[in-house]
Amino acid sequence: MFGGNLPRCLHNLTSVRYLDLSLNNFTGHVPSSWISRLKSLKYIDLRQNLFDGSFSFTLFANHSHLEVVDFSDNKIEVETKYSGWVPPFQLKVLVLKNCHLSRIPEFLHHQFRLKMVDLSNNKIHQRFATWLLDNNTELAHLILKNNSFIGPFHLPLISSFNISSLDVSDNYFNAQLQEIGEKMFPNIEFLNLSKNHLQGDFLFSPGDNCKLRSLDLSFNNFSGEVPEKMISSCSTLQILKLSHNNFHGEIFTARFNLTSLWSLNLNDNSFMGTLSRVSVTQFSYLSVLDLSNNRFHAIYVDLSYNNFSGSLPSCFNQIPSEFRETRYINMQGNRLTGSIPDDFLNKSGLLVLNLKDNNLSSSIPNKFGTFPKLRALLLGGNYLNGFVPNWLCELNELNFLDLSRNSFSGSIPNCLYNLSFGRTKVDGDLFETQLVFGSIQFGLYFSGDALDIYQLYGEQRNYIIVDPKIEFVTKYMPYNFKGHILNLMSGLDLSQNKLTGEIPFDLGKLFQIHALNLSYNQLIGSIPETFSNLTALESLDLSYNHLSGEIPYGLADLDSLGAFSVAHNNLSGRIPDERHLSTFDNRSFEGNPFLCGSQVEKKCNHESLNSSPMPYAEPEDGKWYEIDHLVFFVSFTVSFAIFFMGVITILHVNPYWRGRLFHHAEQFVLSSPSARPTLPFSSSRFFFRPPETSASSPSPPRRSSFGIPSSLLFHFWRTQEAQESRDFLRSGNRVKSPAPRLSGDTSSSQALSSSLAFLQPPSYSFPTKLASTAIVLTRKFRFPACIAAG
């Protein structure tokens, strides 16, 4: 991006034909001497700079090739008076936006090849220049918005223009608009007459090949009805803005064919009639819809599964009381946010309100509407919190209440038993809406997703019958209920919240309810015995709570029960296995470790799984569990054996720990004379035992049964010579090393030699040493022999 004044070197470019200096920050005056020398100039674009000063088109007096001029969005003041001057050029494009024009430049009287003229955002104060259209028959784009044009906006009646875009918005045109039709504007695509003072009927009669894509008539004083030919023939229309006028009558008729709309603004008029599926579901591309401040008879409003965002609209509450009431509002599956406003609805005739699967938050207001005839309130799948309001109990005719998948807390209101849930019987279709108006019979019948329309003449009445569908989860699956089935079905869904406390016993008074779902909460206490009165119940889900106690035996009598789950609670006792509860498998009871019975394949009170059901034993009748002694001892023995073998394996593999064990055993032997082992002499006697002495006699030196002092034997056993002797004896050789020398008399030495010759011990393997160590530990610590050896 460049800035500053234009460099002087550009003055030498006298043969330039295309000059584009747009989108920069050039400042100063446009050099008049340089511009006048560019005689070959055909295209000049100075838009969106900071040029200032005045500019006169007489500088182009020698530019016979000039066709495109764009000086928009600068600080240039373009002169408008050119008395007597006839320019040598014929422009095709002239853009002078925001150029401080006070009048249409006079030199345009001599232009006859214009295809685009944009004089918007100026201060032009005069009547509309019809000559501009007469002189330029090829003019396709005329933009005069945001000026001060006055007077009527009248066009030559006998002319046909090539205009495709006409924008005269934000001016002061007044009076009634003349008829605009296919004859005058056969190629019109964009027509903007907004923000003027036009009044009267909007007379627009397009042809069968209507090309209109955008029509903005907002902020005028138009009255009358919208031309029927326009709403039936202009199927290419994408933007329709009729807001802030005085239009009246019906726009959503059977001939409404604006299927390409993505923005529809009809607010602040006096439209009336019926909003039905003929006007809602065909908007495949609709992004903006504003119907507020009208007199629509909104019987059936279905805006479900779109991408509407923002807060809940208040337009439903602005329908005058003298007009018929809304019966069905479905806004499920959008992106609505915020809280439910107070006085959101006050429609005494409302039957269905569906706001499921949005992003609504905060708590339910104390009372956001008055609808005594409401049959279905569906608020599941949002972020609503707080307590479940008690005023919901005043909806006596309610058949469906869905508050699931929210963050409601507190306890379940005891008064919910006041709700109908199918107890109220009526004649005919409970959800069918039939209204009478008009002079001929005109019926609208909904069959699936199609709308069948027919007319019957003879009776002086009109009927509109609306039969909606309701999505409700039962038996773990979402189902769509419609037609007469809605009279037979009822349900309460409070699942996936944070509800606490006990389940009200009064819910057992909902005798005709078909689906009850309280799962995924924090409910405590027992399952009410009164649930055995719910004889019409088809689906009961109490899973994932903190319920305790036994399963009531009366639930086995609910023959209509097709789905049942109490999984993941703290229930205990015997599961009734007679009648209907016997048909449910372990999945309905899992996560309750203290339940027993055939459904979970767990015995109860020494009974076989095939035994007949017995009442659950009270605590004073004995324990409901037992200990199998055989299993206990077998498991203990196997565990101990595995532990023992593990210790043996470690000592056998790891010489360090084995050596440490033997070292400590030797230390224990040497530290306690009474426990010191002696040399083994036979298979029946493993140790030398010191002779017993009386307490009165002096203690002689401890000797073996052969008269050899024990200390001498231990000294021999621990010396290197003793090791050599043991090796000698194990090898079976009689003489291989010198005999050990012992101090003392000859008889002692001979006795020792005889002892060693008699010993001939087997090879001392690891198990033998371990057994000896075990005996030492037995004597040292008074261990039982089996533990020391084990």
C-alpha positions in Angstrom: 0.0 0.0 0.0 1.4 3.4 -1.1 0.9 6.8 0.4 1.8 10.4 0.1 1.5 12.6 -3.0 1.7 11.1 -6.4 5.4 11.1 -7.6 6.2 13.6 -10.4 7.7 10.9 -12.5 4.2 9.7 -13.4 3.7 13.0 -15.3 5.9 11.5 -18.1 3.4 8.6 -18.7 1.4 10.5 -21.2 0.3 7.3 -23.2 -1.3 5.5 -20.3 -4.6 3.9 -21.1 -5.4 2.1 -17.9 -4.7 3.9 -14.6 -5.5 2.1 -11.4 -4.4 3.7 -8.1 -7.1 2.2 -6.0 -6.9 0.9 -2.4 -3.9 3.1 -1.4 -3.3 6.0 0.9 -2.4 8.7 -1.7 -3.1 12.2 -0.6 -3.2 15.7 -2.0 -4.9 17.0 -5.1 -5.3 15.0 -8.3 -2.7 16.6 -10.6 -4.9 18.3 -13.2 -2.1 19.1 -15.7 -1.1 15.4 -15.7 -4.6 14.1 -16.1 -5.3 16.5 -19.0 -2.3 15.1 -20.9 -3.4 11.5 -20.7 -5.4 11.7 -23.9 -5.3 7.9 -24.5 -6.9 7.2 -21.1 -9.7 4.6 -21.2 -9.9 3.5 -17.6 -9.2 5.5 -14.4 -9.7 4.1 -10.9 -8.8 6.3 -7.9 -11.2 4.7 -5.3 -10.5 4.4 -1.6 -7.6 6.8 -1.3 -7.2 10.1 0.5 -7.3 12.5 -2.4 -8.9 15.8 -1.7 -9.8 19.1 -3.4 -12.2 19.6 -6.2 -12.3 17.9 -9.6 -14.0 18.9 -12.8 -14.7 16.5 -15.7 -13.7 19.2 -18.1 -10.1 17.9 -17.5 -11.3 15.0 -19.8 -12.1 17.4 -22.6 -9.6 15.6 -24.9 -10.2 12.0 -23.7 -12.4 10.6 -26.4 -11.6 7.0 -25.4 -12.6 7.3 -21.7 -15.2 4.7 -20.6 -14.7 3.9 -16.9 -14.4 6.5 -14.1 -14.3 5.5 -10.3 -13.5 8.3 -7.8 -15.5 6.8 -4.9 -14.6 7.0 -1.2 -12.1 9.9 -1.4 -12.4 13.4 -0.2 -12.8 14.8 -3.7 -15.6 17.2 -4.4 -16.8 16.6 -8.0 -18.3 19.5 -9.8 -21.8 19.1 -11.1 -22.4 22.2 -13.3 -21.2 22.1 -16.8 -23.3 24.6 -18.7 -23.1 24.1 -22.4 -20.2 21.6 -22.3 -20.6 18.4 -24.3 -18.0 15.8 -23.4 -16.2 14.0 -26.2 -16.4 10.6 -24.4 -19.2 8.1 -23.8 -18.9 6.5 -20.4 -20.0 2.9 -19.6 -19.3 2.9 -15.9 -19.5 5.9 -13.5 -18.9 5.5 -9.8 -19.0 8.6 -7.7 -19.8 7.2 -4.2 -19.2 9.6 -1.4 -18.0 12.5 -3.6 -20.0 15.2 -2.0 -22.4 15.6 -4.9 -25.3 17.9 -4.4 -26.9 17.2 -7.8 -26.6 14.7 -10.6 -23.7 16.0 -12.8 -25.1 17.8 -15.8 -22.8 16.2 -18.3 -24.7 12.9 -17.8 -27.4 14.4 -20.0 -25.1 13.7 -22.9 -24.2 10.1 -21.9 -26.1 7.4 -23.8 -24.1 4.2 -23.3 -24.0 3.9 -19.5 -24.3 0.4 -18.1 -23.6 1.2 -14.4 -24.2 4.4 -12.4 -23.4 4.5 -8.7 -24.1 7.9 -7.1 -24.8 6.6 -3.6 -23.8 8.1 -0.3 -23.9 11.7 -1.4 -26.2 14.7 -0.7 -28.2 14.8 -4.0 -31.4 16.7 -3.3 -33.7 16.6 -6.3 -36.4 14.6 -8.0 -35.6 11.3 -9.6 -34.0 11.8 -13.1 -36.2 9.7 -15.4 -34.1 11.0 -18.3 -31.2 8.9 -17.0 -33.2 5.8 -17.8 -34.6 7.1 -21.1 -31.2 8.1 -22.4 -29.4 4.9 -21.4 -31.3 1.9 -22.6 -28.4 -0.5 -21.7 -28.3 0.7 -18.1 -28.2 -2.5 -15.9 -27.2 -1.2 -12.5 -28.5 2.0 -11.0 -27.6 2.7 -7.4 -28.8 6.0 -5.8 -29.1 4.9 -2.2 -28.4 7.1 0.8 -29.2 10.5 -0.8 -32.0 13.0 -0.4 -34.1 12.4 -3.5 -37.6 13.7 -3.1 -41.0 13.4 -4.7 -42.6 10.3 -6.3 -40.6 7.6 -7.8 -42.2 7.5 -11.2 -40.9 5.8 -14.2 -41.9 6.1 -17.9 -44.9 3.8 -18.3 -44.3 2.9 -22.0 -40.7 2.1 -21.6 -38.9 -1.2 -21.0 -35.6 -1.1 -19.2 -32.7 -3.4 -19.0 -32.3 -2.8 -15.3 -31.2 -5.8 -13.3 -30.2 -4.0 -10.1 -32.1 -0.9 -8.8 -31.4 0.5 -5.4 -33.0 3.8 -4.4 -33.1 3.0 -0.7 -32.7 5.5 2.2 -34.1 8.5 0.4 -37.3 10.6 0.7 -39.4 9.2 -2.2 -43.1 9.3 -1.3 -46.5 8.8 -2.8 -47.8 5.6 -4.3 -45.5 3.5 -6.4 -46.6 2.9 -9.9 -47.0 -0.6 -11.1 -43.8 -2.5 -11.7 -44.0 -5.6 -13.7 -42.5 -7.8 -16.3 -43.1 -5.3 -19.0 -41.1 -2.5 -17.3 -38.3 -4.6 -15.7 -38.2 -8.0 -17.5 -34.6 -8.6 -16.1 -34.9 -7.2 -12.6 -33.0 -9.3 -10.0 -32.3 -6.9 -7.2 -34.9 -4.3 -6.1 -34.4 -2.2 -3.0 -36.9 0.5 -2.2 -36.5 0.4 1.6 -36.3 3.4 3.9 -38.5 5.8 2.0 -42.0 7.1 2.4 -43.7 5.1 -0.3 -47.3 4.1 0.4 -50.3 2.4 -1.0 -50.3 -1.0 -2.6 -47.2 -2.6 -3.9 -48.2 -3.3 -7.4 -45.8 -5.9 -8.8 -46.7 -8.3 -11.5 -43.8 -10.5 -12.5 -44.0 -12.9 -15.4 -43.8 -16.6 -15.4 -40.0 -16.4 -15.9 -39.4 -14.2 -12.8 -35.7 -13.6 -12.1 -36.1 -11.7 -8.9 -33.6 -12.7 -6.3 -33.8 -10.0 -3.7 -36.7 -7.7 -2.8 -36.5 -5.2 0.1 -39.5 -3.0 0.8 -38.9 -2.5 4.5 -39.5 0.7 6.4 -42.1 2.2 4.1 -45.8 2.7 4.4 -46.9 0.1 1.9 -50.3 -1.4 2.6 -52.6 -4.0 1.1 -51.7 -7.6 0.4 -48.5 -9.0 -1.1 -49.1 -9.7 -4.8 -50.0 -13.4 -5.1 -48.3 -13.6 -8.4 -45.0 -12.7 -6.8 -45.2 -15.4 -4.0 -46.2 -18.0 -6.5 -44.0 -17.3 -9.5 -40.7 -15.9 -8.0 -39.3 -19.2 -6.9 -35.7 -17.9 -7.3 -36.3 -15.2 -4.6 -33.7 -15.5 -1.8 -34.2 -12.4 0.2 -37.6 -11.0 1.0 -37.8 -8.1 3.4 -41.3 -6.6 4.0 -40.9 -5.6 7.6 -42.2 -2.3 9.1 -45.0 -1.7 6.7 -48.8 -2.1 6.8 -49.2 -5.2 4.8 -52.1 -7.3 5.8 -53.9 -10.4 4.6 -52.4 -13.9 4.1 -49.1 -14.5 2.6 -48.7 -18.2 3.4 -51.4 -19.4 1.1 -51.5 -22.7 -0.7 -49.7 -21.0 -3.7 -46.8 -19.9 -1.6 -43.8 -21.1 -3.6 -40.8 -19.2 -2.4 -38.7 -22.3 -1.9 -35.3 -20.7 -2.2 -35.6 -18.2 0.6 -32.8 -17.9 3.1 -33.8 -14.6 4.7 -37.5 -13.8 5.3 -38.4 -10.7 7.3 -42.1 -10.1 7.7 -42.0 -8.5 11.1 -44.1 -5.4 12.1 -46.9 -5.7 9.7 -50.5 -6.9 10.0 -50.2 -10.3 8.3 -52.6 -12.9 9.4 -53.5 -16.4 8.5 -52.1 -19.8 9.4 -48.5 -20.9 9.8 -48.6 -24.5 8.8 -46.3 -27.0 7.3 -46.9 -25.5 3.9 -45.0 -22.5 5.0 -42.3 -23.9 7.2 -40.8 -27.2 6.2 -40.2 -26.1 2.5 -37.6 -23.5 3.6 -34.6 -25.8 2.9 -32.1 -22.9 2.9 -33.7 -20.6 5.5 -31.2 -18.8 7.8 -33.2 -15.8 8.9 -36.8 -15.8 9.9 -38.6 -12.9 11.5 -42.3 -13.0 11.9 -42.7 -10.9 14.9 -45.4 -8.2 15.5 -47.9 -9.6 13.1 -51.3 -11.3 13.5 -50.4 -14.7 12.3 -52.6 -17.5 13.4 -49.7 -19.8 14.4 -51.5 -23.2 14.8 -48.6 -25.3 13.8 -45.0 -23.9 14.1 -42.4 -26.5 13.4 -38.8 -25.1 13.2 -37.2 -28.3 14.4 -33.7 -29.6 13.4 -32.3 -26.4 11.9 -29.4 -24.2 13.0 -31.4 -21.4 14.6 -29.4 -19.8 17.3 -29.9 -17.0 19.8 -32.4 -16.7 22.6 -36.0 -17.9 22.5 -38.2 -15.6 20.4 -40.9 -13.6 22.1 -43.0 -13.4 19.0 -45.3 -16.3 20.1 -46.5 -14.1 22.9 -47.3 -11.1 20.7 -50.3 -12.6 18.9 -53.4 -10.5 19.8 -55.8 -12.3 22.0 -58.7 -11.9 19.5 -56.9 -14.3 17.1 -56.9 -18.0 17.4 -54.3 -19.7 19.7 -51.1 -21.5 18.8 -51.5 -25.2 19.2 -48.1 -26.8 18.4 -44.6 -25.3 18.8 -41.6 -27.5 17.9 -38.1 -26.0 18.1 -36.2 -29.2 18.8 -32.7 -29.7 17.6 -31.5 -26.2 17.2 -28.9 -24.1 18.9 -31.1 -21.9 21.1 -29.2 -20.5 24.1 -30.0 -18.5 27.2 -32.7 -19.0 29.7 -36.4 -19.5 29.1 -37.8 -16.0 29.5 -40.7 -15.2 31.9 -44.0 -15.1 30.1 -42.5 -16.9 27.2 -45.9 -18.1 26.3 -49.4 -17.4 27.5 -51.5 -19.5 25.1 -54.4 -21.2 26.8 -54.9 -23.4 23.7 -51.3 -24.7 23.4 -51.1 -28.5 23.2 -47.4 -29.3 22.5 -44.3 -27.4 23.5 -41.1 -29.0 22.3 -37.8 -27.3 23.1 -35.6 -30.5 23.3 -32.0 -30.7 22.3 -31.0 -27.1 22.4 -28.5 -25.2 24.6 -31.0 -23.6 27.0 -29.6 -22.9 30.5 -30.6 -21.6 33.9 -33.6 -22.8 35.8 -37.2 -23.0 34.7 -39.0 -19.8 35.7 -41.6 -20.0 38.3 -44.1 -19.7 35.5 -43.1 -19.0 31.9 -46.5 -19.5 30.5 -50.2 -20.4 31.0 -51.4 -23.4 29.1 -54.0 -25.4 30.9 -54.6 -27.7 28.0 -50.9 -28.6 27.5 -50.6 -32.3 26.7 -46.8 -32.5 26.1 -43.9 -30.5 27.6 -40.6 -31.6 26.2 -37.5 -29.9 27.6 -34.9 -32.7 27.6 -31.4 -32.4 26.3 -30.6 -28.9 27.5 -28.6 -27.4 30.4 -31.4 -26.5 32.6 -30.8 -26.6 36.4 -32.4 -25.9 39.7 -35.4 -27.6 41.2 -38.2 -29.2 39.3 -40.9 -26.5 39.8 -44.0 -27.5 41.6 -46.2 -25.5 39.3 -45.7 -28.2 36.7 -48.2 -30.2 38.8 -50.9 -27.7 37.7 -50.7 -29.1 34.1 -53.5 -31.5 34.8 -53.9 -32.6 31.2 -50.2 -33.5 30.6 -49.5 -36.8 29.0 -45.8 -36.4 28.3 -43.2 -34.7 30.5 -39.6 -35.0 29.5 -37.0 -33.2 31.6 -34.2 -35.7 30.9 -30.5 -34.9 30.2 -30.4 -31.7 32.2 -28.9 -30.8 35.6 -32.0 -30.6 37.7 -31.4 -31.2 41.4 -33.4 -31.6 44.6 -36.2 -34.1 45.1 -38.9 -35.2 42.8 -42.1 -33.2 43.5 -44.7 -35.3 45.4 -47.5 -33.6 43.5 -46.6 -35.1 40.1 -49.3 -37.7 40.7 -51.8 -34.9 39.9 -50.8 -35.0 36.3 -53.1 -36.9 34.0 -50.6 -39.3 32.1 -53.5 -40.9 30.4 -56.1 -40.9 33.2 -58.3 -38.3 31.5 -60.4 -39.9 28.8 -61.8 -37.7 26.0 -63.8 -38.4 22.9 -62.1 -38.2 19.6 -58.4 -37.4 19.0 -56.8 -35.8 22.0 -54.1 -34.1 20.1 -56.1 -33.2 17.0 -56.8 -29.6 16.5 -59.8 -28.6 14.4 -60.6 -24.9 13.8 -63.6 -23.4 11.9 -63.4 -20.2 9.9 -64.3 -18.8 6.6 -67.1 -19.6 4.1 -66.0 -22.8 2.3 -64.6 -26.0 3.6 -60.9 -26.1 3.2 -59.1 -29.0 4.8 -55.4 -29.4 5.6 -54.5 -33.0 6.6 -51.0 -34.0 7.7 -50.1 -37.5 6.7 -46.5 -38.4 7.6 -44.3 -35.7 6.2 -46.6 -34.8 3.3 -49.4 -32.3 3.3 -52.6 -33.2 1.5 -54.8 -30.3 0.6 -58.3 -30.5 -0.7 -61.4 -28.3 -1.0 -65.0 -29.3 -0.6 -67.7 -26.9 -1.4 -71.2 -27.0 0.0 -70.7 -26.3 3.7 -70.0 -22.8 4.9 -67.1 -23.8 7.1 -63.3 -24.1 6.9 -61.4 -26.8 8.8 -57.7 -27.0 9.6 -56.7 -30.3 11.3 -53.2 -30.6 12.7 -52.0 -33.9 14.0 -48.5 -33.5 15.3 -45.9 -36.1 16.2 -44.0 -36.4 19.5 -40.6 -38.0 20.1 -40.3 -39.8 23.4 -37.9 -42.4 24.8 -39.4 -45.7 26.0 -38.0 -49.2 26.3 -34.5 -47.7 25.9 -35.4 -46.4 22.4 -36.7 -43.1 21.0 -40.1 -43.5 19.3 -42.1 -41.0 17.3 -45.8 -41.1 18.3 -48.4 -39.5 16.2 -52.1 -39.8 15.3 -54.4 -41.7 17.6 -51.4 -43.4 19.3 -50.9 -40.1 21.2 -54.2 -40.7 23.0 -52.9 -44.1 24.2 -49.3 -43.3 25.2 -48.0 -41.4 28.2 -44.7 -41.1 29.9 -42.5 -39.3 32.5 -38.8 -39.0 31.9 -36.5 -37.5 34.6 -33.4 -39.5 33.7 -29.8 -38.2 33.6 -30.2 -35.4 36.2 -29.0 -34.8 39.7 -32.2 -35.6 41.6 -31.8 -36.7 45.2 -34.1 -38.0 47.9 -36.5 -40.8 47.8 -39.0 -41.8 45.1 -42.4 -40.4 46.1 -44.8 -43.1 46.9 -47.5 -41.1 45.3 -46.1 -41.8 41.9 -47.8 -45.2 42.3 -51.1 -43.4 41.7 -50.3 -42.8 38.0 -52.3 -45.8 37.1 -52.3 -45.2 33.3 -48.7 -44.2 32.8 -46.9 -46.3 30.2 -43.3 -45.2 30.6 -41.4 -44.1 33.7 -37.7 -43.4 33.6 -35.8 -42.2 36.7 -32.4 -43.6 35.8 -29.0 -41.9 36.2 -29.9 -39.8 39.3 -28.9 -40.0 43.0 -32.1 -41.3 44.4 -32.0 -43.2 47.7 -34.4 -45.3 49.7 -36.5 -48.2 48.6 -38.6 -48.9 45.5 -42.1 -47.9 46.5 -44.5 -50.8 47.0 -47.2 -48.6 45.3 -45.4 -49.2 41.9 -47.3 -52.5 41.9 -50.4 -50.4 41.1 -49.0 -49.2 37.8 -50.8 -51.9 35.8 -50.4 -50.1 32.4 -46.6 -49.6 32.8 -44.6 -50.9 29.8 -41.2 -49.5 30.6 -39.6 -48.9 34.1 -36.0 -47.8 34.4 -34.6 -47.1 37.9 -31.0 -48.0 37.1 -27.9 -46.1 38.2 -29.2 -44.7 41.5 -28.5 -45.5 45.2 -31.7 -47.4 45.8 -31.6 -50.0 48.6 -33.9 -52.6 50.1 -35.7 -55.4 48.3 -37.5 -55.4 45.0 -41.3 -55.3 45.7 -42.9 -58.6 44.9 -45.9 -56.7 43.5 -43.8 -55.7 40.4 -44.1 -59.3 39.2 -47.8 -58.7 38.6 -47.2 -56.0 36.0 -48.0 -58.0 33.0 -47.6 -55.1 30.5 -44.0 -54.5 31.6 -41.7 -54.9 28.5 -38.6 -53.1 29.7 -37.3 -53.2 33.3 -34.0 -52.2 34.9 -32.9 -51.7 38.5 -29.2 -52.2 37.6 -26.4 -50.6 39.5 -28.1 -49.8 42.8 -27.7 -51.1 46.3 -30.6 -53.5 46.3 -30.6 -56.8 48.3 -32.6 -59.9 48.9 -34.4 -62.3 46.7 -35.5 -61.3 43.2 -39.1 -62.3 42.6 -38.9 -65.0 39.9 -42.5 -65.7 39.4 -44.7 -64.3 36.7 -43.4 -61.4 34.6 -40.1 -60.6 36.4 -38.8 -64.0 35.5 -38.5 -63.0 31.9 -35.8 -60.4 32.5 -32.1 -61.5 32.6 -29.1 -60.5 34.5 -28.7 -57.2 32.6 -31.8 -55.8 34.4 -30.3 -56.6 37.9 -26.5 -56.3 37.5 -24.5 -54.0 39.8 -26.4 -55.1 42.9 -24.1 -57.5 44.7 -26.5 -58.5 47.4 -29.3 -59.6 45.1 -29.9 -63.3 44.7 -32.2 -65.4 42.6 -32.4 -67.3 39.4 -32.1 -64.1 37.2 -28.6 -63.5 38.6 -27.7 -67.2 39.0 -27.0 -66.8 42.7 -28.4 -69.0 45.5 -30.5 -67.6 48.3 -30.6 -69.3 51.8 -29.3 -72.8 50.8 -31.9 -73.1 48.2 -31.3 -74.3 44.7 -31.9 -72.0 41.8 -34.9 -74.0 40.7 -36.6 -74.0 44.1 -39.9 -72.2 44.5 -39.7 -68.5 45.7 -39.7 -67.9 49.4 -40.1 -64.6 51.2 -36.9 -62.8 52.0 -35.7 -63.9 55.4 -35.6 -61.2 58.1 -32.4 -60.6 60.0 -33.7 -62.5 63.1 -34.3 -65.7 61.0 -30.6 -66.2 60.4 -27.9 -65.1 58.0 -28.6 -65.2 54.4 -25.1 -66.2 53.6 -22.8 -69.1 54.8 -19.2 -70.2 54.9 -18.1 -73.4 53.1 -15.4 -74.9 55.4 -14.1 -77.3 52.8 -13.6 -74.5 50.3 -12.0 -72.4 53.0 -9.4 -75.0 54.0 -8.6 -76.0 50.4 -8.1 -72.5 49.4 -5.9 -71.8 52.5 -3.8 -74.9 51.9 -3.2 -74.1 48.3 -2.3 -70.5 49.1 0.1 -71.6 51.8 1.7 -74.2 49.5 2.2 -71.6 46.8 3.7 -69.2 49.3 6.1 -71.9 50.7 7.2 -73.0 47.3 7.9 -69.4 46.4 10.1 -69.0 49.5 12.0 -72.2 48.7 12.5 -71.2 45.1 13.9 -67.8 46.2 16.3 -69.4 48.6 17.4 -72.0 46.1 18.0 -69.5 43.3 19.5 -66.7 45.3 22.7 -67.9 47.1 23.0 -64.6 49.0 19.7 -64.9 50.8 20.3 -68.7 51.4 23.7 -67.9 53.0 22.1 -65.2 55.1 19.5 -67.7 56.4 22.1 -70.3 57.3 24.3 -67.7 58.9 21.5 -66.5 61.2 20.6 -70.1 62.0 24.2 -70.7 63.2 24.2 -67.6 65.2 21.0 -68.7 67.0 22.6 -72.1 67.7 25.8 -70.6 69.1 23.9 -68.0 71.2 21.8 -70.6 73.0 23.5 -73.7 74.4 20.3 -75.5 74.9 19.5 -75.2 71.3 22.9 -76.1 69.7 22.6 -79.0 67.3 25.0 -81.9 67.5 26.3 -84.1 64.8 23.9 -86.6 63.4 24.7 -90.3 64.1 21.8 -92.3 62.7 18.6 -91.9 60.8 16.7 -92.0 64.1 18.9 -89.5 66.0 19.9 -86.4 64.3 21.7 -84.4 67.0 24.0 -84.9 69.9 22.1 -84.0 73.0 24.0 -82.8 76.0 23.5 -84.9 79.2 21.1 -83.6 81.7 22.5 -82.4 85.0 20.8 -81.8 88.2 20.6 -78.4 89.6 22.5 -79.4 92.8 25.5 -81.1 91.2 28.2 -79.0 89.6 27.9 -78.6 85.9 30.4 -80.8 84.2 31.6 -80.1 80.7 28.9 -80.9 78.2 29.6 -84.2 76.5 28.0 -86.3 73.8 26.7 -89.7 74.4 30.2 -90.9 73.6 31.8 -88.7 76.2 33.2 -86.1 73.8 32.6 -82.5 74.9 30.1 -80.8 72.7 32.3 -77.7 72.4 35.1 -79.8 71.0 32.7 -81.3 68.4 31.6 -77.8 67.3 35.1 -76.6 67.2 35.9 -79.5 64.9 32.9 -78.9 62.8 33.7 -75.3 62.2 37.4 -75.7 61.4 38.9 -76.2 58.0 40.1 -79.6 59.0 36.5 -80.6 59.8 35.5 -79.5 56.3 38.3 -81.7 54.8 37.2 -84.6 56.9 33.6 -84.2 55.8 34.8 -84.1 52.2 36.9 -87.2 52.9 34.0 -89.1 54.3 31.6 -88.1 51.5 34.1 -89.3 48.9 34.3 -92.8 50.5 38.1 -92.7 50.9 39.6 -93.7 54.2 42.8 -91.8 54.0 43.2 -88.7 51.9 44.4 -86.1 54.3 46.0 -86.0 57.7 43.8 -86.8 60.6 42.8 -83.7 62.6 44.9 -82.9 65.5 43.1 -82.4 68.8 44.4 -81.4 72.0 43.6 -83.6 75.0 44.1 -87.1 76.0 44.5 -90.1 73.6 41.2 -91.6 74.6 39.3 -88.5 73.5 41.1 -88.6 70.2 40.2 -92.2 69.6 36.6 -91.6 70.5 36.5 -88.7 68.1 38.0 -90.9 65.4 35.5 -93.6 66.1 32.7 -91.0 66.0 33.8 -89.7 62.6 34.2 -93.1 61.2 30.8 -94.1 62.4 29.1 -91.0 61.1 29.5 -91.4 57.4 26.8 -88.8 56.7 25.1 -88.4 53.3 25.8 -85.4 51.2 24.2 -82.3 52.9 22.1 -80.9 50.1 20.1 -77.7 50.3 16.9 -79.4 51.6 18.9 -81.1 54.4 20.4 -77.8 55.6 16.9 -76.2 55.4 15.4 -79.0 57.5 18.2 -78.5 60.1 17.5 -74.8 60.1 13.9 -75.4 60.6 14.6 -77.6 63.7 16.8 -74.9 65.1 14.1 -72.3 64.6 11.6 -74.7 66.2 13.7 -75.0 69.4 14.8 -71.4 69.4 11.4 -69.7 69.0 9.1 -72.6 70.0 7.5 -72.6 66.6 5.2 -75.5 65.8 7.1 -78.1 63.9 4.9 -78.0 60.8 5.4 -74.2 60.4 9.2 -74.4 60.9 9.5 -77.2 58.5 7.0 -75.7 56.1 
